[in-house]
Amino acid sequence: MKRWPLRWKVALYSAGLGIVATIAGAATTWTLMRRSEIAAFDKRLAQDAKELFRDVENFEGGWENNQRAFKEAFVPLALKNRLIEIRDAHGEILYLSPSFGGRVLDDGIENFHMRKIDGHRVRIGTFHEGDLTLRVGADLAEINQIARDIILGMFGAIPTVLIVVAIGGRWVASRALGPVEEIRQAAVRITPRHLDERLPVPPAKDEIAGLITVLNDTFERLQRSFEQSIRFSADASHHLKTPLAVLRAGIEEILKDPEASVTQQARANALLDQVRDLTSISENLLLLARADAGRLEMRPTAFDFREVLEGACEDARILAEAQNISVEADLPGHLPIMADRFAIELIVQNLTDNALKYNGPGGSVRFSAKLLGSRVELIVANTGEPIPPARVANIFERFYRAGTSQPTAGHGLGLSIARELALAHGGELSLVRSDPDWTEFRLTLPNHQR
């Protein structure tokens, strides 16, 4: 249920609440009506007892002349089907209902109370008039039937309540969540390349309008921060180009100087490697800054993707020879594609470097490509230590290192750049698997040549 739409959750929660309310209402109604019915029942018993006392008083000279001859005729019609027990001042039984089987109602309790007789719940009341004590017991079957009818009626209404509340709850949720859906659709359009988009503010000055205002202010601050970050990366990379070029030229002059000693040339070589490293970082940061700003300029041309892959395989074999890593390729005879060749070569180069960097002695690298309808698919796989599962979600983040047990060179920008270039072509780069056998990356690109 966690993945259900919110409107259905509201509908089901409303229906559940409706059922609980119906049951609670039924229990409350049943309790109140039962108390009311029992109170009315007690009142009728008291009236019937008064009628009996009145009949006894008025029967041929009153009670004093008939106390030894108490008869059925004294019992009023309303008490004929009740359990009756009449005693005199000395507690002697003067009359007992014939159907009562010789038992007595006297249990020492004077107030109205319940008692179980022959499996039935009987309401017993005690009344006094002169020297007479009358106890009346009445079966509550009629009242119990009314209570059962109330319960059955209430529970019979639950399906109707459930349907009405569920439909009504979904309708109310749809109306209430309408602005939220508009917010969701508008938020989808807010991407790193469209940070100037804003959420529509509804005319009503309610909580949702207040939330949208806060979100728009947040997006405004994020846009400013993001743009400042892009400008900083682009400006820093741009302004580093000239100093790095000067340093590189100076170091290369030292290397060419015949008067430089062996020690000086060794130091110059080490410095040149560092300058090349800085130049690569600068160029990569500039490329990513352009990607963030949506200013990556792709220059698509028609070429054979197989040629790029063959060149990458050849380079990989040369670099892998020192570690005895085998390089295999499964390529079709022809892979026509329309794309920016330099960008595609950079993607393949980064994937190849990654496959070699995280491999081990005696391992393998495998390239496989094929046409899939309107797309070209490339799989670059390598053996070696798998990427820890906890870090898989972050491998395309900038400056993120997968963190295997073996130290590796690099700055954590290769996969980020490769993915940005793939997205710029309308393609995708993703991790397919990473287990003790293979780590596989899949690149898909649109095949506009078909």
MIGULO-129999 format. One record per residue (C-alpha): residue in one letter; x, y, z. Coordinates in nm, 2 decimals. Example, Ala and Ser with C-alpha at 12.3 -4.5 7.8 and 13.67 -1.06 7.14 Angstrom:
<recs>
["A", [1.23, -0.45, 0.78]]
["S", [1.37, -0.11, 0.71]]
</recs>
This chain:
<recs>
["M", [0.00, 0.00, 0.00]]
["K", [0.30, 0.23, 0.04]]
["R", [0.32, 0.26, -0.34]]
["W", [-0.04, 0.33, -0.40]]
["P", [-0.15, 0.68, -0.52]]
["L", [-0.23, 0.92, -0.24]]
["R", [-0.59, 0.97, -0.36]]
["W", [-0.65, 0.60, -0.32]]
["K", [-0.49, 0.60, 0.02]]
["V", [-0.71, 0.88, 0.13]]
["A", [-1.02, 0.70, 0.00]]
["L", [-0.93, 0.38, 0.18]]
["Y", [-0.84, 0.55, 0.50]]
["S", [-1.17, 0.74, 0.48]]
["A", [-1.35, 0.42, 0.42]]
["G", [-1.18, 0.26, 0.72]]
["L", [-1.26, 0.56, 0.93]]
["G", [-1.62, 0.54, 0.82]]
["I", [-1.64, 0.18, 0.92]]
["V", [-1.49, 0.25, 1.26]]
["A", [-1.73, 0.54, 1.30]]
["T", [-2.03, 0.32, 1.20]]
["I", [-1.93, 0.05, 1.45]]
["A", [-1.87, 0.31, 1.73]]
["G", [-2.21, 0.47, 1.64]]
["A", [-2.38, 0.13, 1.65]]
["A", [-2.23, 0.05, 1.99]]
["T", [-2.33, 0.39, 2.13]]
["T", [-2.68, 0.37, 1.99]]
["W", [-2.72, 0.01, 2.11]]
["T", [-2.61, 0.11, 2.46]]
["L", [-2.83, 0.42, 2.49]]
["M", [-3.14, 0.25, 2.34]]
["R", [-3.09, -0.06, 2.56]]
["R", [-3.07, 0.16, 2.87]]
["S", [-3.38, 0.35, 2.75]]
["E", [-3.57, 0.03, 2.68]]
["I", [-3.48, -0.12, 3.02]]
["A", [-3.58, 0.20, 3.20]]
["A", [-3.92, 0.19, 3.02]]
["F", [-3.95, -0.18, 3.10]]
["D", [-3.89, -0.11, 3.47]]
["K", [-4.15, 0.17, 3.46]]
["R", [-4.41, -0.07, 3.31]]
["L", [-4.34, -0.33, 3.58]]
["A", [-4.39, -0.07, 3.85]]
["Q", [-4.72, 0.04, 3.69]]
["D", [-4.83, -0.33, 3.67]]
["A", [-4.74, -0.38, 4.04]]
["K", [-4.95, -0.07, 4.14]]
["E", [-5.24, -0.22, 3.94]]
["L", [-5.21, -0.55, 4.13]]
["F", [-5.20, -0.37, 4.47]]
["R", [-5.51, -0.16, 4.37]]
["D", [-5.70, -0.47, 4.26]]
["V", [-5.62, -0.65, 4.58]]
["E", [-5.73, -0.35, 4.79]]
["N", [-6.06, -0.32, 4.60]]
["F", [-6.15, -0.69, 4.59]]
["E", [-6.45, -0.77, 4.82]]
["G", [-6.34, -0.58, 5.13]]
["G", [-5.97, -0.54, 5.07]]
["W", [-5.66, -0.74, 5.15]]
["E", [-5.75, -0.81, 5.52]]
["N", [-6.06, -1.01, 5.42]]
["N", [-5.88, -1.21, 5.14]]
["Q", [-5.53, -1.27, 5.27]]
["R", [-5.59, -1.64, 5.32]]
["A", [-5.75, -1.68, 4.98]]
["F", [-5.51, -1.50, 4.75]]
["K", [-5.62, -1.60, 4.40]]
["E", [-5.51, -1.59, 4.04]]
["A", [-5.79, -1.33, 3.98]]
["F", [-5.59, -1.07, 4.17]]
["V", [-5.31, -1.08, 3.91]]
["P", [-5.38, -0.82, 3.64]]
["L", [-5.36, -0.92, 3.27]]
["A", [-5.03, -0.74, 3.21]]
["L", [-4.86, -0.97, 3.47]]
["K", [-5.01, -1.30, 3.36]]
["N", [-4.69, -1.40, 3.16]]
["R", [-4.46, -1.27, 3.43]]
["L", [-4.30, -1.46, 3.72]]
["I", [-4.47, -1.34, 4.03]]
["E", [-4.40, -1.39, 4.40]]
["I", [-4.62, -1.24, 4.68]]
["R", [-4.53, -1.25, 5.04]]
["D", [-4.69, -1.12, 5.36]]
["A", [-4.53, -0.92, 5.64]]
["H", [-4.39, -1.24, 5.79]]
["G", [-4.22, -1.35, 5.46]]
["E", [-4.48, -1.63, 5.40]]
["I", [-4.54, -1.69, 5.04]]
["L", [-4.91, -1.61, 4.96]]
["Y", [-4.88, -1.66, 4.58]]
["L", [-4.62, -1.80, 4.34]]
["S", [-4.66, -1.82, 3.96]]
["P", [-4.76, -2.17, 3.87]]
["S", [-4.50, -2.18, 3.59]]
["F", [-4.22, -2.10, 3.82]]
["G", [-4.19, -2.46, 3.95]]
["G", [-4.18, -2.39, 4.32]]
["R", [-3.87, -2.17, 4.31]]
["V", [-3.86, -1.82, 4.46]]
["L", [-3.76, -1.48, 4.33]]
["D", [-3.64, -1.35, 4.67]]
["D", [-3.26, -1.32, 4.66]]
["G", [-3.22, -1.04, 4.91]]
["I", [-3.18, -0.76, 4.64]]
["E", [-3.44, -0.48, 4.66]]
["N", [-3.34, -0.28, 4.35]]
["F", [-3.41, -0.37, 3.99]]
["H", [-3.15, -0.63, 3.88]]
["M", [-3.08, -0.91, 3.64]]
["R", [-3.08, -1.28, 3.72]]
["K", [-3.05, -1.59, 3.51]]
["I", [-3.34, -1.83, 3.54]]
["D", [-3.37, -2.14, 3.32]]
["G", [-3.11, -2.01, 3.08]]
["H", [-3.29, -1.67, 3.04]]
["R", [-3.19, -1.33, 3.16]]
["V", [-3.48, -1.21, 3.38]]
["R", [-3.53, -0.86, 3.50]]
["I", [-3.65, -0.86, 3.87]]
["G", [-3.82, -0.58, 4.05]]
["T", [-3.93, -0.57, 4.42]]
["F", [-4.24, -0.36, 4.53]]
["H", [-4.40, -0.30, 4.87]]
["E", [-4.75, -0.20, 4.96]]
["G", [-4.88, -0.23, 5.32]]
["D", [-4.79, -0.57, 5.45]]
["L", [-4.75, -0.71, 5.10]]
["T", [-4.42, -0.76, 4.91]]
["L", [-4.44, -0.82, 4.54]]
["R", [-4.15, -0.95, 4.33]]
["V", [-4.19, -0.96, 3.95]]
["G", [-3.96, -1.13, 3.71]]
["A", [-3.98, -1.05, 3.33]]
["D", [-3.79, -1.21, 3.04]]
["L", [-3.60, -0.95, 2.84]]
["A", [-3.63, -1.14, 2.51]]
["E", [-3.82, -0.86, 2.35]]
["I", [-3.57, -0.60, 2.45]]
["N", [-3.28, -0.83, 2.34]]
["Q", [-3.45, -0.87, 2.00]]
["I", [-3.47, -0.50, 1.96]]
["A", [-3.10, -0.47, 2.04]]
["R", [-3.01, -0.74, 1.79]]
["D", [-3.21, -0.57, 1.53]]
["I", [-3.02, -0.25, 1.59]]
["I", [-2.69, -0.42, 1.56]]
["L", [-2.79, -0.61, 1.25]]
["G", [-2.92, -0.29, 1.09]]
["M", [-2.60, -0.10, 1.17]]
["F", [-2.37, -0.38, 1.04]]
["G", [-2.59, -0.42, 0.74]]
["A", [-2.52, -0.05, 0.66]]
["I", [-2.14, -0.10, 0.67]]
["P", [-2.11, -0.21, 0.30]]
["T", [-2.31, 0.10, 0.19]]
["V", [-2.10, 0.33, 0.41]]
["L", [-1.78, 0.17, 0.28]]
["I", [-1.88, 0.23, -0.08]]
["V", [-2.01, 0.58, -0.03]]
["V", [-1.71, 0.69, 0.18]]
["A", [-1.46, 0.53, -0.05]]
["I", [-1.60, 0.70, -0.36]]
["G", [-1.65, 1.02, -0.18]]
["G", [-1.31, 1.01, -0.02]]
["R", [-1.15, 0.96, -0.36]]
["W", [-1.34, 1.25, -0.51]]
["V", [-1.25, 1.48, -0.22]]
["A", [-0.89, 1.36, -0.25]]
["S", [-0.88, 1.43, -0.62]]
["R", [-1.02, 1.78, -0.57]]
["A", [-0.78, 1.85, -0.28]]
["L", [-0.48, 1.70, -0.46]]
["G", [-0.54, 1.87, -0.79]]
["P", [-0.31, 2.16, -0.71]]
["V", [-0.05, 1.91, -0.58]]
["E", [-0.06, 1.73, -0.92]]
["E", [0.00, 2.06, -1.09]]
["I", [0.29, 2.12, -0.86]]
["R", [0.44, 1.78, -0.94]]
["Q", [0.41, 1.83, -1.31]]
["A", [0.57, 2.17, -1.29]]
["A", [0.85, 2.04, -1.06]]
["V", [0.94, 1.77, -1.32]]
["R", [1.03, 2.06, -1.56]]
["I", [1.27, 2.20, -1.31]]
["T", [1.60, 2.05, -1.41]]
["P", [1.97, 2.16, -1.40]]
["R", [1.91, 2.30, -1.75]]
["H", [1.58, 2.47, -1.66]]
["L", [1.63, 2.61, -1.32]]
["D", [1.45, 2.92, -1.41]]
["E", [1.12, 2.73, -1.41]]
["R", [0.89, 2.80, -1.11]]
["L", [0.59, 2.63, -0.96]]
["P", [0.25, 2.79, -1.03]]
["V", [0.10, 2.97, -0.73]]
["P", [-0.28, 2.90, -0.70]]
["P", [-0.51, 3.20, -0.64]]
["A", [-0.63, 3.07, -0.31]]
["K", [-0.43, 3.19, -0.01]]
["D", [-0.42, 2.85, 0.16]]
["E", [-0.15, 2.62, 0.29]]
["I", [-0.06, 2.48, -0.05]]
["A", [-0.01, 2.84, -0.18]]
["G", [0.22, 2.91, 0.11]]
["L", [0.42, 2.59, 0.05]]
["I", [0.46, 2.68, -0.32]]
["T", [0.59, 3.02, -0.23]]
["V", [0.85, 2.87, 0.00]]
["L", [0.95, 2.62, -0.26]]
["N", [0.99, 2.89, -0.53]]
["D", [1.21, 3.09, -0.29]]
["T", [1.42, 2.78, -0.23]]
["F", [1.45, 2.72, -0.61]]
["E", [1.55, 3.08, -0.65]]
["R", [1.84, 3.04, -0.40]]
["L", [1.94, 2.70, -0.56]]
["Q", [1.95, 2.86, -0.90]]
["R", [2.17, 3.14, -0.79]]
["S", [2.40, 2.89, -0.61]]
["F", [2.41, 2.66, -0.90]]
["E", [2.49, 2.93, -1.15]]
["Q", [2.77, 3.06, -0.92]]
["S", [2.91, 2.72, -0.90]]
["I", [2.90, 2.67, -1.28]]
["R", [3.06, 3.01, -1.33]]
["F", [3.33, 2.94, -1.08]]
["S", [3.42, 2.60, -1.24]]
["A", [3.41, 2.74, -1.59]]
["D", [3.61, 3.05, -1.50]]
["A", [3.87, 2.86, -1.29]]
["S", [3.92, 2.61, -1.57]]
["H", [3.94, 2.88, -1.83]]
["H", [4.19, 3.09, -1.64]]
["L", [4.41, 2.79, -1.56]]
["K", [4.46, 2.71, -1.93]]
["T", [4.72, 2.98, -1.99]]
["P", [4.94, 2.93, -1.68]]
["L", [4.93, 2.56, -1.73]]
["A", [5.03, 2.60, -2.10]]
["V", [5.32, 2.83, -1.99]]
["L", [5.43, 2.58, -1.73]]
["R", [5.42, 2.29, -1.98]]
["A", [5.62, 2.49, -2.24]]
["G", [5.88, 2.58, -1.98]]
["I", [5.92, 2.23, -1.85]]
["E", [5.95, 2.09, -2.21]]
["E", [6.23, 2.34, -2.27]]
["I", [6.41, 2.21, -1.97]]
["L", [6.38, 1.86, -2.10]]
["K", [6.52, 1.97, -2.44]]
["D", [6.81, 2.16, -2.29]]
["P", [7.12, 1.96, -2.34]]
["E", [7.29, 2.13, -2.05]]
["A", [7.03, 2.01, -1.80]]
["S", [7.15, 1.74, -1.57]]
["V", [6.99, 1.40, -1.54]]
["T", [6.85, 1.50, -1.20]]
["Q", [6.70, 1.81, -1.34]]
["Q", [6.54, 1.62, -1.63]]
["A", [6.40, 1.36, -1.39]]
["R", [6.24, 1.64, -1.18]]
["A", [6.12, 1.81, -1.50]]
["N", [5.96, 1.49, -1.61]]
["A", [5.78, 1.45, -1.28]]
["L", [5.66, 1.81, -1.30]]
["L", [5.54, 1.76, -1.66]]
["D", [5.33, 1.47, -1.54]]
["Q", [5.17, 1.68, -1.27]]
["V", [5.10, 1.96, -1.52]]
["R", [4.94, 1.72, -1.76]]
["D", [4.73, 1.59, -1.47]]
["L", [4.62, 1.95, -1.39]]
["T", [4.54, 2.02, -1.75]]
["S", [4.32, 1.71, -1.77]]
["I", [4.13, 1.81, -1.46]]
["S", [4.09, 2.16, -1.58]]
["E", [3.95, 2.05, -1.92]]
["N", [3.72, 1.80, -1.75]]
["L", [3.58, 2.06, -1.51]]
["L", [3.53, 2.30, -1.80]]
["L", [3.34, 2.03, -1.99]]
["L", [3.12, 1.95, -1.69]]
["A", [3.05, 2.32, -1.63]]
["R", [2.93, 2.35, -1.98]]
["A", [2.71, 2.04, -1.94]]
["D", [2.56, 2.19, -1.62]]
["A", [2.49, 2.51, -1.80]]
["G", [2.33, 2.33, -2.10]]
["R", [2.60, 2.46, -2.33]]
["L", [2.76, 2.14, -2.45]]
["E", [2.79, 2.19, -2.82]]
["M", [2.77, 1.85, -3.00]]
["R", [2.88, 1.85, -3.36]]
["P", [2.73, 1.53, -3.50]]
["T", [2.88, 1.36, -3.81]]
["A", [2.81, 1.03, -3.97]]
["F", [3.08, 0.77, -3.89]]
["D", [3.13, 0.40, -3.82]]
["F", [3.12, 0.33, -3.45]]
["R", [3.31, 0.01, -3.51]]
["E", [3.62, 0.21, -3.60]]
["V", [3.62, 0.39, -3.27]]
["L", [3.58, 0.06, -3.08]]
["E", [3.85, -0.11, -3.27]]
["G", [4.09, 0.18, -3.19]]
["A", [3.99, 0.15, -2.82]]
["C", [4.05, -0.22, -2.82]]
["E", [4.39, -0.18, -2.97]]
["D", [4.49, 0.09, -2.71]]
["A", [4.35, -0.14, -2.44]]
["R", [4.57, -0.43, -2.55]]
["I", [4.88, -0.22, -2.54]]
["L", [4.81, -0.08, -2.20]]
["A", [4.69, -0.42, -2.07]]
["E", [5.00, -0.61, -2.18]]
["A", [5.20, -0.53, -1.87]]
["Q", [4.94, -0.69, -1.64]]
["N", [4.87, -0.98, -1.87]]
["I", [4.51, -0.87, -1.91]]
["S", [4.33, -1.01, -2.21]]
["V", [4.11, -0.79, -2.43]]
["E", [3.82, -0.94, -2.63]]
["A", [3.58, -0.78, -2.87]]
["D", [3.25, -0.89, -3.02]]
["L", [3.16, -0.63, -3.28]]
["P", [2.93, -0.63, -3.58]]
["G", [3.08, -0.56, -3.92]]
["H", [2.93, -0.21, -3.94]]
["L", [2.79, 0.03, -3.68]]
["P", [2.68, 0.35, -3.85]]
["I", [2.60, 0.63, -3.62]]
["M", [2.54, 1.01, -3.63]]
["A", [2.71, 1.17, -3.33]]
["D", [2.99, 1.39, -3.21]]
["R", [3.29, 1.17, -3.28]]
["F", [3.52, 1.34, -3.03]]
["A", [3.26, 1.30, -2.75]]
["I", [3.20, 0.94, -2.84]]
["E", [3.57, 0.86, -2.84]]
["L", [3.60, 1.03, -2.50]]
["I", [3.32, 0.82, -2.36]]
["V", [3.48, 0.49, -2.49]]
["Q", [3.82, 0.61, -2.36]]
["N", [3.69, 0.67, -2.01]]
["L", [3.51, 0.33, -2.00]]
["T", [3.82, 0.16, -2.13]]
["D", [4.04, 0.33, -1.87]]
["N", [3.79, 0.24, -1.60]]
["A", [3.79, -0.13, -1.71]]
["L", [4.17, -0.15, -1.70]]
["K", [4.22, 0.06, -1.39]]
["Y", [3.99, -0.16, -1.17]]
["N", [4.11, -0.49, -1.32]]
["G", [4.38, -0.72, -1.19]]
["P", [4.68, -0.93, -1.33]]
["G", [4.55, -1.21, -1.55]]
["G", [4.20, -1.05, -1.58]]
["S", [3.99, -0.97, -1.88]]
["V", [3.82, -0.68, -2.06]]
["R", [3.54, -0.74, -2.30]]
["F", [3.38, -0.51, -2.56]]
["S", [3.05, -0.61, -2.72]]
["A", [2.83, -0.39, -2.94]]
["K", [2.52, -0.44, -3.14]]
["L", [2.23, -0.27, -3.31]]
["L", [1.90, -0.27, -3.12]]
["G", [1.63, -0.12, -3.34]]
["S", [1.68, 0.25, -3.34]]
["R", [1.97, 0.24, -3.09]]
["V", [2.33, 0.12, -3.06]]
["E", [2.43, -0.06, -2.75]]
["L", [2.79, -0.11, -2.62]]
["I", [2.88, -0.32, -2.32]]
["V", [3.22, -0.27, -2.16]]
["A", [3.29, -0.54, -1.90]]
["N", [3.59, -0.62, -1.69]]
["T", [3.69, -0.87, -1.42]]
["G", [3.83, -0.76, -1.09]]
["E", [3.70, -0.66, -0.75]]
["P", [3.33, -0.57, -0.77]]
["I", [3.20, -0.23, -0.67]]
["P", [3.06, -0.24, -0.31]]
["P", [2.68, -0.25, -0.32]]
["A", [2.65, 0.05, -0.08]]
["R", [2.85, 0.27, -0.33]]
["V", [2.68, 0.16, -0.66]]
["A", [2.43, 0.45, -0.64]]
["N", [2.71, 0.71, -0.63]]
["I", [2.96, 0.59, -0.89]]
["F", [2.85, 0.86, -1.14]]
["E", [2.89, 1.14, -0.90]]
["R", [3.18, 1.38, -0.95]]
["F", [3.50, 1.32, -0.76]]
["Y", [3.35, 0.99, -0.62]]
["R", [3.57, 0.69, -0.60]]
["A", [3.42, 0.34, -0.58]]
["G", [3.66, 0.26, -0.30]]
["T", [3.79, -0.09, -0.38]]
["S", [4.07, -0.24, -0.17]]
["Q", [4.33, -0.16, -0.44]]
["P", [4.46, 0.20, -0.47]]
["T", [4.39, 0.34, -0.81]]
["A", [4.49, 0.66, -0.99]]
["G", [4.23, 0.91, -1.10]]
["H", [4.01, 1.19, -0.98]]
["G", [3.66, 1.04, -1.00]]
["L", [3.55, 1.24, -1.31]]
["G", [3.56, 0.98, -1.59]]
["L", [3.23, 0.82, -1.54]]
["S", [3.06, 1.16, -1.47]]
["I", [3.19, 1.30, -1.80]]
["A", [3.10, 0.99, -1.99]]
["R", [2.74, 1.00, -1.86]]
["E", [2.70, 1.37, -1.94]]
["L", [2.82, 1.32, -2.29]]
["A", [2.59, 1.02, -2.34]]
["L", [2.29, 1.23, -2.21]]
["A", [2.39, 1.51, -2.44]]
["H", [2.34, 1.27, -2.73]]
["G", [2.00, 1.15, -2.61]]
["G", [2.16, 0.83, -2.48]]
["E", [2.23, 0.67, -2.15]]
["L", [2.52, 0.52, -1.95]]
["S", [2.44, 0.28, -1.67]]
["L", [2.59, 0.01, -1.45]]
["V", [2.44, -0.33, -1.55]]
["R", [2.61, -0.55, -1.30]]
["S", [2.90, -0.57, -1.06]]
["D", [2.97, -0.91, -0.90]]
["P", [3.28, -1.13, -0.84]]
["D", [3.27, -1.24, -1.21]]
["W", [3.22, -0.92, -1.41]]
["T", [3.15, -0.55, -1.38]]
["E", [2.96, -0.43, -1.68]]
["F", [2.87, -0.08, -1.80]]
["R", [2.61, -0.03, -2.08]]
["L", [2.61, 0.27, -2.32]]
["T", [2.31, 0.32, -2.55]]
["L", [2.30, 0.58, -2.82]]
["P", [2.03, 0.67, -3.07]]
["N", [2.10, 0.54, -3.42]]
["H", [1.99, 0.81, -3.65]]
["Q", [2.13, 0.64, -3.95]]
["R", [1.85, 0.38, -3.98]]
</recs>
